[in-house]
Amino acid sequence: MTDDTKKSGSNVAPLRAPRPCPECGRPSHREHYPFCSDRCRNVDLNRWLSGSYAIPVADDEAKADDDER
């Protein structure tokens, strides 16, 4: 390989725009995207499994059914 081909290979555009880690704010890494590390990924998973994160639901099932119609 010549020096020209080595330089052109380093100009590859990333697949995703860089984003900060949702847990700690550090730059995310490709291996753990959108997190920066395996630790932050596991912290987020623990929050989902322990019920800290929840998807909101309607309290009144009849009212929810009326809204869909």
Secondary structure, 3 states (H helix, E strand, C coil): CCHHHHHHHCCCCCCCCCCECCCCCCECCHHHCCCCCHHHHHHHHHHHHHCCCCCCCCCCHHHHHHHHC
